Every structure is written in C-alpha cells, then in structure tokens.
Amino acid sequence: MADKILVTGGTGYIGSHTVVELQASGYEVIVVDNLSNSSIDVLDNIEQISGIRPAFEQFDLADGAKTEDFFTRNKNIAAIIHFAASKAVGESVEKPLLYYRNNLVSLMNLLDCQIKYDVPNIVFSSSCTVYGQPEVLPVTEKTPRKDAESPYGNTKRVNEDILNDTIHANPQLKGIALRYFNPIGAHPSALIGELPLGVPQNLVPFITQTAAGLRDELKVFGDDYDTVDGSAVRDYINVVDLAKAHVVAINRLLQGKNKANYEIFNLGTGTGLSVLEVVTGFEKATGVKLNYKIVGRRAGDIEKIWADTTYANEELGWKAEKGTEETLLSAWNWEKRVRGIK
C-alpha cells in the first residue's frame, strides 16, 4: 500500500508540481488548500498529467477546529509537505498581520495535529529570505540567518524556529526545512504553472503577462544595486527541479536516512542572475521583445543572493538540471496556453 502524503497548498504553484512528482514516484497524495491564491481547476490538470486525481479538501489550516477534524478523518498519513502560506514580499510589508496570522498559525495547527495523531514526518517550505542580505556569497546552510527584510521573510524564519523547537521537544517527529531560492518556469506539458491572482508579485509571471499583453510594461525595481548591471540578482530554479527535491526529502525521511531529526537544505542552482539578465534570457528563448521600465527600488527587496548547493547536491543526491532559457520558455508556453495564444 502506497504511503500517504498530505500536501498543504497543493493546488498552488510549487505544490501542484510536487503533487505530480509524488504521484509519479508512487505516493498517494491528499491535498488541502483554501484556494486563496489558486484554482480548483489545477486538480484537473494534475490528473491530465499523471492520470491520477489527488484527494482534495478545501479549508484554511489557520482554522484549528477544521484542521483537527481533517486529521480525525484521515488516518495513516506518513508525512506532510507544508506549502500553504501567504508569500508575496511586497504585500507582507503592507499587511504584516495577515502574514503572521496565516503563516504562523497554520504551521502550529499542523504540528499540534502531527503530535496528537502520530504523523511522524514533515517537509517545510522555507526560503532563502531567512538569510536577509548575506555578507558573504554564495550562501551555505551554515550562513547566519539575519533579520528579515520583510514580514514574509520573518514568518519563514520564525516558522523554522517553531519547527526546530517542536521537533526538539518531540523526538518522535522528524523534519526537513527546504530553503528555496527563486522558483520559476512551468511543467513541460504547459498544464500547470504559476498563475497568481491579481497583479503578479514575482518577476517571471510579470514578464510573461507583459509579453502576453496583459500588462503594459514590466517594472524593473532598481538599477543602482551593486550588481553586474545595477538590477537585483537572484538564484532562479526550475519549479520541476524544485518539486523533485521534495520527493527526495520525503524518501529520506521515510527511509530513515536523515542524519538529524531536523535538517536544512538550500535548493537553488548555485548561479545568480540579474533581473535584466532574466529579461534578456526570456527574449532570447522566446523571440518576444519585452516593454520594460526601470523604476525605484521596492520595499523588502534585497540586493543579491544565490546558493551554494554543495550540501544538497552531495547529501540529498539532488541537483538542479534545467537551464534558464528552457525554464523561461516553459513559463511562456504555460502563459500562452492559459491565455489562448497560438
């Protein structure tokens, strides 16, 4: 009988790709999502890719009673992958209480139920934002965490502490925090991808929506950073590569290969690209010229960051494989399918 994995936020961008990879690896998946930043139609597309429709329940994990009711009805969950969270840096600066309430309470409710209902394993969706603006690049897992530049980043930092402390106090629990760098791209089928509701907060959806004519122009936030061309630098990782890392992490926990009850891994490519380099890469990959404008820096943004992926590569046996242009083309193919562009 297949191990059952709960994926919270499983109709979201990274969650949906991870559900596909889990199913391809033989796991039974159950998705919980409140659909606040995703669509129920994603389940149809997951089924079209994998031939399997994951079980689904719609509710908010910040609701403790509904979360507990779920666990009373769903026994024998082998592990949780916790994606569900509010995730926009800019919005978090404007609405900090929304972010603290949603992101912290949902994890605490899950951990309460993990302990009560004997769910031993959790993989937590963390972020390189916990490093703030590092003094030394690239960042390793031993790079000191810094005060976050945004409430969103702070919720990831605090949630890591909540997870670490809870596992320390409950040695029957095991957890892995995966610190993502910047996920981009879409599934090669173009059936699932990043589809933010409202104005995109992330670079690549804004690029593809501008290319598709939904946005008049792309705003590049800042050209006066200490980088190769003045625009901010990030480590952009293909979302399918990222999703596969979650399967590796789940395997590690279920097979007892973890070397501590709480482990941390950076997930990136190890290469930093500037915003303007991504714009150029998109134009080269797709042949579409972008209308963009340099504007002032955005609150909460850091200057530059990229990963040292050595530990994840060697310890997990995982590495990012897909190139930037292939990834940007996949994002464009997804956007075209969604918008009906030939």
SVG drawing of the C-alpha trace seen along z (x, -y; Angstrom):
<svg xmlns="http://www.w3.org/2000/svg" viewBox="-14 -55 46 57">
<polyline fill="none" stroke="black" stroke-width="0.4" points="0.0,0.0 1.4,-3.4 2.5,-5.8 0.0,-8.7 1.4,-12.2 -0.5,-15.3 0.4,-18.3 -0.9,-21.6 -1.2,-24.3 -1.1,-21.5 -3.1,-23.4 -0.6,-26.3 2.4,-26.8 5.1,-24.7 2.6,-22.4 0.9,-21.3 4.3,-20.4 5.2,-18.5 2.0,-16.6 2.7,-15.4 6.2,-14.3 5.0,-12.5 2.4,-10.6 5.0,-9.7 7.0,-8.2 4.1,-6.0 2.9,-8.0 -0.8,-8.5 -1.4,-12.3 -4.1,-14.2 -4.2,-18.0 -5.5,-20.6 -5.8,-24.2 -8.1,-27.1 -7.8,-28.3 -7.0,-31.8 -4.3,-32.1 -5.0,-29.1 -7.8,-27.4 -9.7,-24.1 -9.1,-23.6 -5.5,-22.7 -6.7,-19.3 -8.0,-18.6 -4.6,-19.4 -2.7,-17.4 -4.9,-14.4 -4.3,-15.1 -0.6,-14.9 -0.4,-12.0 -3.6,-10.0 -4.4,-10.3 -6.6,-12.8 -5.4,-13.5 -7.8,-13.6 -8.7,-17.2 -10.2,-19.1 -10.8,-22.9 -10.3,-24.7 -8.0,-27.1 -5.3,-25.5 -5.3,-28.6 -8.7,-27.2 -7.7,-24.9 -11.0,-23.1 -11.2,-22.3 -7.6,-21.2 -8.2,-18.8 -11.4,-17.5 -9.3,-16.7 -6.8,-14.6 -9.6,-12.7 -10.9,-11.6 -7.6,-10.9 -5.5,-8.3 -2.2,-6.8 -0.6,-9.9 3.1,-9.1 4.3,-12.7 3.3,-16.3 4.7,-18.7 3.7,-22.2 3.5,-24.8 0.3,-26.6 1.3,-30.2 0.9,-33.8 4.0,-34.5 4.3,-38.0 7.1,-40.1 5.5,-43.5 2.1,-42.6 3.6,-41.4 5.1,-44.8 1.6,-46.4 -0.3,-43.7 2.0,-42.2 -0.7,-40.9 -2.3,-38.9 1.1,-37.2 1.9,-36.5 -1.6,-35.2 -1.8,-33.0 1.7,-31.6 2.5,-31.0 -0.9,-29.7 -1.3,-27.3 2.0,-25.6 1.3,-25.5 -2.1,-23.8 -0.4,-21.2 2.3,-20.5 -0.4,-20.1 -2.1,-17.5 1.1,-15.8 1.8,-15.1 -1.8,-14.2 -2.4,-11.9 1.1,-10.4 2.2,-11.8 6.0,-11.5 7.4,-13.4 7.2,-17.0 8.9,-18.8 8.6,-22.6 8.6,-25.1 11.2,-27.7 13.0,-30.4 16.4,-32.0 14.8,-35.1 15.8,-33.9 19.4,-34.9 18.4,-38.5 21.2,-40.3 24.2,-38.0 27.6,-39.5 29.3,-36.5 28.0,-34.9 27.1,-32.2 25.1,-31.2 25.6,-27.8 23.3,-26.2 25.7,-27.5 25.3,-31.1 23.9,-33.0 20.3,-33.9 19.6,-37.7 16.8,-39.9 14.4,-39.5 13.8,-42.4 10.0,-41.7 7.3,-40.2 7.0,-37.4 10.7,-36.6 10.3,-36.8 7.4,-34.3 9.7,-31.8 12.4,-32.4 10.0,-32.1 8.4,-29.0 11.8,-27.4 12.3,-28.1 8.8,-26.8 9.6,-23.6 13.0,-23.1 11.8,-23.7 8.8,-21.4 10.9,-18.6 13.4,-19.0 10.6,-18.7 9.0,-15.7 11.8,-13.4 9.3,-11.1 9.0,-13.9 11.4,-14.4 11.5,-17.4 13.4,-18.9 13.3,-22.6 14.0,-23.3 15.2,-26.9 14.1,-27.7 15.8,-30.3 13.6,-31.7 11.3,-29.1 10.4,-29.9 9.1,-28.1 6.3,-25.6 5.6,-21.9 6.8,-20.9 3.2,-19.9 2.2,-23.6 -0.8,-22.2 0.3,-23.6 2.4,-26.7 2.5,-30.0 -0.9,-31.8 -1.0,-34.5 -4.4,-36.1 -4.3,-39.8 -1.0,-41.7 2.0,-39.3 4.5,-39.9 7.1,-37.7 9.3,-38.6 8.6,-35.8 4.8,-35.9 5.1,-39.7 7.4,-39.1 5.0,-36.5 1.9,-38.6 3.7,-41.6 4.7,-39.5 1.1,-38.3 -0.2,-41.9 -2.0,-41.7 0.5,-44.3 1.6,-47.4 5.1,-47.2 7.4,-45.3 8.7,-47.4 12.4,-46.6 12.7,-47.7 16.1,-49.5 19.1,-49.8 21.5,-51.2 22.4,-48.0 26.0,-46.8 25.5,-44.1 26.6,-43.4 24.0,-45.8 22.5,-47.5 19.4,-45.3 18.8,-42.9 20.4,-39.4 18.6,-36.1 19.2,-32.4 16.4,-31.2 15.5,-27.5 13.2,-25.5 10.0,-24.5 10.1,-20.9 13.7,-20.5 12.4,-22.0 9.5,-19.7 11.7,-16.7 13.8,-17.8 10.7,-17.4 10.3,-13.7 13.9,-13.2 13.3,-14.8 10.2,-12.6 12.2,-9.5 15.0,-10.5 12.6,-10.8 10.5,-7.7 13.6,-5.6 15.3,-6.9 18.3,-8.3 18.1,-11.6 21.2,-12.4 19.3,-14.5 15.7,-14.9 15.7,-18.4 17.7,-19.1 18.0,-22.1 18.9,-22.2 19.4,-25.1 17.6,-24.5 19.0,-26.6 21.2,-26.4 24.2,-28.0 24.2,-30.8 23.0,-34.3 21.2,-36.2 20.1,-39.8 16.6,-40.9 17.9,-42.4 19.7,-39.1 16.4,-37.3 14.7,-39.7 17.3,-39.2 17.2,-35.4 13.4,-35.5 13.7,-37.5 16.3,-35.1 14.4,-32.0 11.1,-33.1 11.8,-35.7 9.4,-38.1 10.6,-41.6 9.6,-43.0 8.5,-46.5 10.1,-47.3 10.9,-50.4 13.4,-51.0 11.7,-52.3 12.7,-52.8 13.7,-50.0 10.8,-48.0 10.4,-47.8 11.6,-44.5 13.8,-43.5 17.5,-42.6 20.3,-43.3 21.7,-39.9 21.7,-36.3 22.5,-32.9 23.0,-29.5 26.0,-27.2 24.2,-24.0 27.1,-21.6 25.4,-20.2 22.1,-19.4 23.8,-18.0 26.0,-15.7 23.8,-14.8 20.4,-14.6 21.9,-13.4 19.8,-16.0 20.7,-18.9 19.0,-21.4 19.2,-20.3 17.2,-22.5 18.8,-25.6 17.5,-29.2 16.3,-29.5 14.5,-26.2 12.8,-27.2 11.8,-30.7 10.4,-29.1 8.3,-26.7 6.9,-29.7 6.0,-31.4 4.4,-28.2 2.3,-28.0 1.2,-31.6 0.3,-31.1 -1.9,-28.1 -3.7,-29.9 -4.3,-33.0 -5.2,-31.0 -2.2,-32.5 -1.1,-30.4"/>
</svg>
